[in-house]
Amino acid sequence: MKILLFGGFGLLGNDIYSFLTECGHSVFRFQKNELNLLDISLVREMINEINPEIIINSAGYTNVNGAELNYKDAIDGNVKSLHLLVEVISKLDIPLIYFSTDYIFDGVKNIPYVENDFPNPLNFYGWTKFMAEQVIQANLEQFYIIRTAWLFGNNGNCFPKTIITMLKNKQKIRVVSDQIGSPTYTMDIARMIPNIFKMPFGIYHLSNKGEVSWYHYSKLIAKYGGFSTDLIEPIKSEENASVPKRPSYSVLDSSKIVKCASSEIRGFEEALKEFMLILV
Ligand SMILES: NC(=O)c1ccc[n+]([C@@H]2O[C@H](COP(=O)([O-])OP(=O)(O)OC[C@H]3O[C@@H](n4cnc5c(N)ncnc54)[C@H](OP(=O)(O)O)[C@@H]3O)[C@@H](O)[C@H]2O)c1
């Protein structure tokens, strides 16, 4: 299959690129300085030239803290860029896979979120991703919105890497224990993509199974990395008042995608163990 991948050098995009290429697909990716989604004429030209069968957009403004300070960058990166892309592909017969986030939810639920739960983002990043979802739903018929969460992987910054660096430096680590989510391995999302191509269009949740607080997640990272957990200490979210609000519970229920893709997704602990073997 001929695939155009935006964000193909990012944390998630890199694994999607490697996996789909290994599967024999012909995947085109570009650095942001070669093909910026905000440069609509070049984007249109490249889409016409490549003539992809599907477009995957893993690009975006992903700095949750930064978004509160840089509204324009967050809007440009997550909403305007997507609006421009959608304008081009709405006139063509090309489906879009787009990645959204658990941070569109407010966390008041205490059981996993399903696709039609009411979104109510608590921070500006979450709002921009929710707006992006609206742009897609209002203008495209052939789309997959894949909401995922708490990504870790080899090709960029992620929580396990930060924790391991701090453990190696023997730093004290204070981590919130009152925010619960589902850590998700980028390779496991990448492995699911060929099945996504065969599913009905729509919104899907996709994360590794299981749930954990950032604090317990840090302890698991230390454990599987072969470090002591003594330096890790729990704190409450209000002790970290300088960062934007995040949902206290944002676990995603992935049963719809598991059913539609006819493919299981494993627990995050098994995925984390595998990742730590690569990382440490
Ligand atoms: N990371 C998570 O925990 C998480 C959780 C839930 C959902 N998601 C979603 O999953 C997707 C992938 O996340 P990620 O963590 O892989 O992000 P990432 O590592 O920040 O990668 C995003 C990539 O997009 C590129 N990019 C940004 N703006 C662009 C533009 N205007 N034109 C072309 N390329 C552009 C970036 O290039 P530069 O680096 O050069 O700026 C970067 O390579 C995002 O949509 C994110 O919202 C992520």
The ligand as an ORCA input file, in Angstrom:
! r2SCAN-3c Opt
* xyz 0 1
  N       3.088     11.325     23.468
  C       1.966     10.931     24.095
  O       1.993     10.487     25.271
  C       0.633     10.990     23.391
  C      -0.519     10.591     24.095
  C      -1.755     10.634     23.433
  C      -1.833     11.064     22.119
  N      -0.706     11.461     21.462
  C      -0.830     11.934     20.080
  O      -0.102     11.058     19.231
  C       0.486     11.785     18.143
  C       1.967     11.507     18.092
  O       2.567     11.930     19.315
  P       4.138     11.855     19.539
  O       4.363     11.785     21.000
  O       4.728     10.842     18.616
  O       4.579     13.307     19.052
  P       6.036     13.863     18.741
  O       7.093     12.907     19.187
  O       6.061     15.253     19.277
  O       6.070     13.876     17.154
  C       5.326     14.779     16.422
  C       6.058     15.022     15.132
  O       5.278     15.936     14.360
  C       6.161     16.866     13.751
  N       5.417     18.082     13.450
  C       4.938     18.995     14.329
  N       4.321     19.990     13.670
  C       4.400     19.690     12.352
  C       3.973     20.351     11.171
  N       3.351     21.532     11.220
  N       4.226     19.779      9.979
  C       4.881     18.594      9.913
  N       5.337     17.930     10.991
  C       5.093     18.486     12.194
  C       7.236     17.082     14.802
  O       8.386     17.641     14.236
  P       9.389     18.512     15.172
  O       9.860     17.576     16.243
  O      10.436     18.937     14.213
  O       8.556     19.638     15.729
  C       7.438     15.654     15.308
  O       8.359     14.944     14.523
  C       0.134     13.259     18.395
  O      -0.997     13.581     17.653
  C      -0.214     13.306     19.880
  O      -1.125     14.341     20.177
  C       0.524     11.424     22.067
*
